[in-house]
Amino acid sequence: MSNFTKEQAVNLRTQLLRASVQCSERCLYQSARWIAELASSLKDPADFNSPDDPDSDIVMPDDGYPPENIPIFSTSEDDEESRLEAQEIGNYLLAKSFFDCREYDRCAAVFLPLNHSPINVSSASPEPESQTPTKAGKGKGKVPAQSPEGIPRPRTSTLPRMSQKSLFLALYAKYMAGEKRKDEDSEMIMGPMDTGAVVNKELLEIARRLEDWFHQRTVQGKEAQNQGWLEYLYGVVLAKSSSNEDAKQYLIKSVHRNPFIWSAWQELRDLLTNVDALRTITPKLPPHLFTILFNLDANQSLYQTSPDTHSAITELLKAFPTSHYLHTQRALLHYHSKDYEESESIFSSIIHSSPHRLDSLDHYSNVLYVMHSRPKLAFLAQLATATDKFRPETCCIIGNYYSLKSEHEKAIMYFRRALTLDRNFLSAWTLMGHEYIEMKNTHAAIESYRRAVDINRKDYRAWYGLGQTYEVLEMSHYALFYFQRAAALRPYDKQMWQALGSCYEKIDRPVQAIKAYKRALVANMAYIEPSSSFGSSVTSSGDLNTNVFLDPELLYPIALLHEKLNEMEDAKGFMELVLAQEEGPGSIHPDEISSSQMERDNEDGIGGQGTGVTVTTSKARMWLARWTFKNGELKRAMELASELCEDGFEVEEAKALVRDLRSRMEANGEGRWHDL
């Protein structure tokens, strides 16, 4: 990105501005805004050096790009399309004005023949059997079937001759009309009749019209002149009908025709279920700047916090240094990595530079909630309310504020308000589920989490919440399924594996529980030698790197599970590791820890001081004292029991053990223990 020449930078800015105009003309306002912000954040072309002449200057007007390339009103490069757009300019402006006024049916009627009344649309009965058969597939498929060759079956065309821009605007208006009626027909959020089963009844007609159009273009041999906008719309219809694979194909076609359709990239991102799906689809994408941005966005949505993702953001920021989108992506990466301090710092700088920008501030409120930063969360809520109190992000911020104050009823009220504004606002469903858990309303919590999963099956928080809810209900087998889904989405999150291990323990599967707890240790900076088995002989050197901090809350249950399996040596080894964490990793092999590692440990609060004496380490010390007593190591047992008497935990049991040890030692002729 930093290797752009001045000419390339000027050309890129012009292309971005033209793409923003094209999205705006087709009423894709979110994409138009996003692209315009990206164009405005592009580094000044004068700052890019030309490889041939680093000191050369391009003659430009004050605004920084050639005046002949300023895209005020876009025109198609295809002559036929240009003629059609010129002929339709009056109707197009009329239709667009209707769309901007949210009169979607009037907008569609400007270009499309009205073959039924709006009353019949809104109160339509289930589709009669005589209609075109639906596409075979999962879910709520309503898209007409295609021929085996993949070409839509020919039918009499019902489309008048018009430009692609006008056809897209008309069909997109029908889609929005259907979405509007779907929201109107939906019941109150979490009401008794709110099942989430209301669908967009315009999808079938839109799909038929688009298939007619694609068939005509195929027959006429004009597929190469397709602009990509209608492929994007058909991909949206297919995705809404749960035909995900077909939707991916059309969305890929769309971005090949026009890589600047950011809405198509976002729809494609939402169809990816895991990292493997992203890797499969990446080679099929065009080599373009937006492909890089898509990969960044997709990795973010899949919670991939690898160094490669950070490097990609760093490279992009060299070309777009003031891009709030890229800075937000970096803040979210730190948030998902649980580096809350860094995430908070980035979000704070974004607010200072753009105080009225509300995008992703619901995630910022989550960061402040986790950090228990009530004053900053209160300020954020006031700022968002002053900007726009009818944005879902604002409602979620206020809901988090009340949740932090333990006013859970008010928090739920604001989360429901956010969902009233946008039923697909994922954060509100998940956060509302958390609030219902706090109120012990498990039924409502399950429904909230299920709705979140329906919107985005990649949301590990909703899967984890479902697992927690069923764990509260003591339905461990159900909880196990949901924890497994959460761990699959977040394989490097200690919390997921710890919950999974606890669940295995409850259903009496100790071997699987040990594996899950050890995976949690791996996620918590425990390193395994590739040539050895983790825990097969934990007391031997090389299996477990004890130069890093190991969570005693994970080591202790592993030790107890080994005891349950009668693997006493392994149990003893893990108990010793629990005790070692009191002093920290530096107490184990001080000569093997580098100064940089010690600095990182100190920053994380896990330096040479360790955890100190805790309830868990005291339990481990008691277990070791009894084990050494049983095995005749009386002096070692007496040392451990004496330490327990001084710790303040397990004191009574420690004193009883000391008395037993004294009696045994006197019986063995070892004399009294004078140090007590």
N, C-alpha and C positions, 0 to 999 in steps of 0.2 A: 504493500500500500504506500509506503513512504518513497517508493521508486517511481511514482508518477512523474511524468513530465508536465510542463505547463499546459501543453496542448491537450494531453489526456485529462488533466484536471478540469479544463474548460469544457471539454466534450462531455465528461461525466456529469458535471453540474447541469449542463443543458439537457442531457438525457433524463436526469432526475426530475428537473422542473417540467419537462414535457410529460413524463410519466405521471407526475402529480396532477397535471391538468387533465390527462386522459382519465385517471381514476375519478376526479371530481366531476367530469362530464358524464360519467356513468354512475354517479351518486355513490361511489365507494369512498365515503368521506374519511373513514378511519385510515384507509390505506393512503389516501391523498395527503392527509395530515402527516402521517408517518414519513412518507417519502419527502415531503416538503421540509420537515424538520431535519432529515438526513442531509438534504441538499444545503440547508443553511449552516449545518455544522461542518461541511467540507472545508478543509483548510484553504485559505486564500490562494488562488492559482499562482499569484506572484511569489509565493513561498516555495513552490516546486521548481526544481532546477531542470533545465533541459540537458539531456546527455550530450548533445552536440555542442551546445554553447551555454555553459553554466551562467554566463553573465548576460545572455540575451534577454530582451524584454519583449513581451507580446503587447501590441497596441490594443488597448481595451478601453471601453468607457468606464466611468466611475463605478458602475455596478459590478464590474469584474467579468463580464462575458460579452461576446459579440452581439450587437443589437439585432442583427438579422436572425439570430437563433432564439430570441425571446419568445417562448411559446404562450401566446395569449389565448389562441383558440386552435386546437389541434385539427389537423386534416390528415386523411389517410394517404399513404403513398401509392395505393392502388387507384388507377384512374376511374374505374367503374364505381368503387366505393366513394371516391371524392364527388363524383357527379350525383350519386344518390344522397349523400350527406348535404350537398348544396341544395338539392330539390326539397329536402325534408326540414330545412333549417327552421322554418316557422313552426311546424308541428313538433319538432324536437324541443324547441324552447318552451312551447306550451306544455308538453309532457313533463319536462324537467321541472317546470314551476309547480305543476301538480305534485310531483314527487317530493319536492322540497317542502310543500305544505302538508305532507303526509296523506295526500289524497291518492293512494296507490291505485285504486281501481280506475279512477279517472285517467291517471297516467297511462295505464295499460290500454285503456279503451281508445286512446288517440291513435294507436298503431295497429291494434289487434281487433278483429271483429268480435262483437259481444254476442256469444252464442248461448248465453244463459243469463238469468237475472242474478244479481247479487244475493237475493233472498234464498234462491236455491243453493247457492254456494255455501252460505253460512249455516243452512239447516239441512245440508245434504245427508241423506240416509246412507247406509253402507252400500258399497259399490255393487251394482247388480251383476249377476253371473254372466250376462251377455257382453260385458266390457272386455277390453283386451286383457288377456291373462297376465298375472303378475310375474315378475322375474323370480325364478327359483333361488332361494337363498335364505339367509338367517334374518331374524328380527322382523321389522315392519316393512319389508320390501314391497314397494308399490310401483316400481319402474317397469314398463312394458318389456316383454321378452324380446331378445334379439335373435337373429338367425345364427346358425352354427358358425358361419364365417365371421361373426362379429359385426356385420353390417345390419343396421335396423331393417326390419321387414318393410317393404314398400307399402305406402298407403297414400291415399289422395291428399295432396297438400292443402292445408288450410291457412297457410301463411301468405299474406300479400308480399309483393316485392318491396324490400326495404333494405337499408344499409345495416351492417352488423351492429353499429353503435345504437341505432334505434331499436333493433330487435332485442339487443341485450337490455336496454333500458325498460322496454315494455315487459319482458319476461321477468326481469329482476323486480319490477314493480308488482307483478303478480305474486312473486315469491314473498315479498314483504307484506302484501295484503293478506296472504295466508298466515304469515307469522303473527300479524296484528290480530287476526281473528282467533288464532290459537290462544294468544294471551287473554283475549276477551272471554273465550269459552272456558278457560282454566278456572278452577276453584281457588278459594283463598289459600295462601301458603300454609301447608300442614293442616289444612282443614279436613273435615271428615270425608269429603269427596275428592280431595286432591290426591289423585293416584299417579299423576304425571303421564297419563296415557293419551292426552289430547295431542293430535298430530296436525300438521299443515296439510289441509285438504287440496291445496293447489299443486302439490308436487307431481301428481299423475299427469295433469294437463300440461304442465311445463315440460315434463320429460317427453311427452308425445310430440309436442311442437319442436323441441330441440332435435329429436330423432328424425323428424320430417326434414328439418333443415340440413342435418348432417348427411342424410340420404341424398338430398338434392345436390349438395356439394360434391359428394362422391360420384354421382352419375354424371355431373357436368365437368368433372375433373378439375375442380377449383379448390381442392383441399389445401393446396400450398398457399392460397391467399387468405386462409383463415387467420384471424388476428389473435386468437387465444382467449378472448373474453367469454365467448359462448361455451368453450370447453371448460373453463373455470366454473361457470354457472351449472353446467351439467354435472360436473364433479361434486358440487355442493348438493345437488338434488340426489345424486346417487349415495352420498355419504349420509344424508338425512334418511334415506331409505335402507340404510345398513348394508348397502352393496359396496363394502369398503375397498375391495380389490379393484373393481371397475372404476371406482372414484379415483383411486390412485393413478390409474392409467390416464384418465382424462385430465387430471391435474398436472401430470408430468407433460402431457401434450400442451397444456396451456402455458406452462413456464418455458417450454421450448419455443412456442410461437412468440411469446412476449415475456421475457424474464422479469420485467418490471411490475408484473401484477402481484403485488405483495400479498393480497388476499388469498391468491392461489397457494402461495408458499405456506401461509398460516393454516389453511385447510389441510394441506399435505402433512404439515407437522402434527396436527391433531389426530391424524389417522395412524401415526406411528405408535406401536405398542411397546417397543423395547429397542435397545441399542442395536440388536441384530437386524431389525427391520430398517433402521437408519442406514446401517452399513450396506444392506442389500440395495437400497434405493439410491444411494449416493452416486454410483457409477452411471446411473441413467439420467442424471441431471446435467444441464448445460454448464460449460465453464463460464462462470459469470460472477460478478461481485455479489449478487443476491444469493447465489448458491452458498457462498461463504457465510453470509448473514443467516441464511436458512439453517446451515449446519450448527451455527452458534445457538440459534433459537431452539432448534430441536434438541441439542445436548442439554440446554438449560431446562427444557420441559421434561427431559428424562433424568434430571438431577445428576448429570455427569459433571463432576467438579475436578476433572483431571487438569494437570498442568497444560496440556494442549489447548484446552478451552480458554484458559487464562492467556496463553500466548496469542491465540487468535484475537482476543479482545485487545491486547496490547498493540498488535499490528494494525488493527482497524482504527484504533484511536490515534495512530500516527497520521492517518488521512482525515479522520473526523474527530478532532480533539475535543470539540464542545458538544458531542452527541450525548444527550441525556439518556437516550435509549441504551447506548453501549455502557455508560457508567451504571445505569440501573442493572444491566445484565451482570456486571461485575459484582455489584452489591448483592444480588440474588445468589450468585455463586458462593460468596462468603456466608450468606445466610444458610444455604443448604449444607455448607461445610461446618456449620455451627460456630463460625468465627463471627460472633455477634458484634464485637467491638468494631472490627473493620467494616462490617456491613453498615452499622449505624453511622460510622464516620462518613462513608460514601453517600448514604441517603441524606445526611445532614448537609453536605456540600451541594447536593442536587437541589435541595429545598432553598438554600441560600441563593443559588444562581437562578432558580425558576420557582418562586414561591407559589405560583398558581397552577403548577402542574400536579395533577392528582394521580397520574398513571402509576400503578404498582405501589402506591403509598399504603395500601392495605397490608402488603408484606412488611413495610417499614413499621407499621403498628404492631405486627407480630414480633418483630425484633425487639421493640421497646417493651412489649409485654413480657417476653422471656427474660429481659434484663431487669424487669421490675422498675423501669424508669417512668414512674407515674407523672412527674412534672413535664417531661418531654412529650409523653403521650397526650397529656391534657393540652399542651400547646399545639400539637399536631391536630388534635380534634377541633380546636378553635380555628386553626388556619384552614382546614378543609371545609368546615362549616361556613366560614366567611367566603370561601371561593365558590362552592356549590354544594348545598346541603342535600340536593336530590341526586347525588351520584352514589352508586353502590359502594365505591371506595370510601366515601365519607361515612356512610352508615356503618361499614365494617370497622372503621377507626373508632367511632364513638362506641360501638358494641364492645370492642376490646378494652376501651377505657372503663366502661362499667363493669366488665368482667374482672379487671384488675382490682376494682373496688369491691368485688364479691357481690355486686348487685346483678345477679344472673337473670332475673326477670327482665330488667331493663335492657340487658345485653341481647337477650333473645328478641325483644321487640325491635331493636335496631337491625339485627341480622335478618329478621323477617321483612323489614322495610327494604333492605338491600335487595332481597329476592323478589319483592314486589316490583322493584325497578328493573331488575334483570334476573329472570328465573335461572339463567345459566351461569350466574356468578358463583364460581366454584368455592372461593374462600368462605362465602357466607354459609353455604351448606355445611362445610366441615366445621367451622367455628361454632355454628349453632348446635351441631352434634356434641361438641365439647361441653357446651353450656348445659345441655340436657343431661350429660353424664354427671356434671356437678350437682344437678338437681335430683339425681337418682331416677330420672325418667328414662329408663332404658328403651322402652318401646319407641319414643320419639327420637331418641339418639340413633337407634338403628335405622329408622326411616331417613333421618337427615344424612347419615353416612351413605346409605344406599343411593340416595339421589345424587350425592357427590360422585360416587363411583359411576353412576349412569352417565354423568356429564363427562367425566375424565377418568378412565380406568387406570391411568398412570399416577393418580394421586395416592401416594403411599400413606398419607396422613389419614385418609378416609378408611383404607384397609386396616390400618393399625387401630383406628378408633373402633371399628367393628369388632376386631379381636378383643380389645379391652372390654367392650360392652358385654360380649358373650362370656368373657372371663368373670365379670361381675355376676353374671347370671349362673355361674358355675357350669357352663356348657363348654367344657374344655375342648372337645373335638371340633366344634364349630369355631372356637377361638383359634385353634391350631391352623385351620384352613386359611383364615384371614391373616394371621401372623406370617404364614408362609408367603402369601401374596405380597405383603409389605416388605418382607426380607428380600424377595426376588427383585423388587423395585429399588431397594436401598441395601445392596449387599455389603456396603462398607459402613453401615450405621450400627453401632454397638447396641442401641436400644432395641432394634428389631430382633436381633439374635438373642438378646437376653430375655425378651418376652417369649420368644419361641422356645428357648431352653426351659423356662419356667413352666410353660404349657406342657412340654414333653414330660417334665418331672411330675406334673399332676396326674397325667394319664399313665404313669408307671412305665415309661420308656426311657430308662436311664442311659442307655448307650447313645440314643439320638440326642438326649438332653446334654450329655457331655460334649458331643460334637457341636451342638448349637452354642454352648457356652464358650467353647474354644474359638469358634468363629467370632464371637463377640470380643474375645481377647485379641484376635487378629485385628479386628476393626479398632481396638483400643490400643494400638501400637505395640502389640506383641509380635515378634518376628520368629519365623520358623526356618530352620536350616532346610534347604531343599532336599537334602539326602536323607533326612530322618523323618520319622513319624511323630506328629505332634502329640506328645503325651504318652507314647508307648513306653517310654522310660524317662519320665520328666526329671528324675534326679540325676541322670547322666548328662554330661556336658554336651552342648551343641544342639539339643532339642529346642530349648527355649532361651531366647536372649534375655537375661535378667538385667541387662544394662538399661532397660527402659522400664517405665512405670507400668505395673500390672494391677488392674483394679481388684482389690481384695474381695469386693462384692461378687466378682465372677469366679475368683479362685476358690473361695470357700465352698460354694455349692458343688463345684467340680470335685473337690476333695470328698465331700459327703457322698456324692454319687459313686465315686470309686470305692468308698467304704461299703456302700450298699452292694456293690458287685464283688465284694471281698477282695479287692485289689489294694491291699493295705499299704504296700510300698509306694504306689502312686498317690494314694490318699495322703500319706505322710509327706511326700514331696510337695504336694500342693499346699498343705498346711504350713510347711516351712516357708514357702513363697509368700503366703499371707503375712506371716510375721515379718518377713524381709521388707515388706512395703511400709512398715512403720518408720524405718529410717530412710526409705527411698532407694532408688537404683544405685546411688553413689555408695551405699553401705555394702554392696555386694562385691563389685569389682571396681574400686575407685580408680585404679590405674588404667582401666580400659575405656573410660568415658572421656570424650574430648571436651574441650572448653566450650565449643559451639553447642554440643549436645546439652551440657550443663546449663548454658544460657537459655536454650529452648525450654528445658525442663523447668527452670526458674520462672520463665514467662508464663508457663502453663500452670504454675502452682504445684508442680510435682517434683521439685528439685530434691536436693539431698536430705531435706527434713522429712520427706515422705508424708504419710497420713497421720503419724502419731498413733497413740493408743486409741482404738475405737472398739465398739461393741463386737464387731466382726473379728478383729485381731485378737481380742480377749477370748472369744469363743474358740478360735484356732489354738491359742496358747493352752486353754483348758483341755482341748482334745489331745494336743501333743503331750501334755503333762500326764494325762491318764494313759496314753499309749505307751509312753516311756516307763511309767509305773508298772504297767502290765507286762512289759518286756524286760523288767529287771534293771532298767537304767535309773536307779533311784536318785543319784545325785543330779542328773539332768532334770528329772521330774521335780525334785525339790527346788531347783533354780526357777523353773517355770511357774510352780505354785507360789513361790515367794514373790515373783514379779506380779502375779495376779493379785496378791494381797495388797500390793502397793498401787495397782492400777485404778481401783475403784469399781471395776466390773467383775462379776462372778466372785465376789469376795467371800461369801458364805461357803460356796462350794470349794473355793480354794483353801479356806481354813480347814474344812473337813478333810480335804486331800492331804494337807500338811500333817494333820494328826495321824492319818493312816500311814503316811511316809515315815514319821518319827517312830511309830510302833514297829514298822517293818525293819527300819534301820537298827533299832535297839535289839530286835530279835536276831538280826544278822550279826550283831556284835560290832556295828560300825559307830556306836556312840551316838550321843545326842547331837542335833544340828544346832550349834551354838550361834549361828549367824541370824537366827530368826528373832 
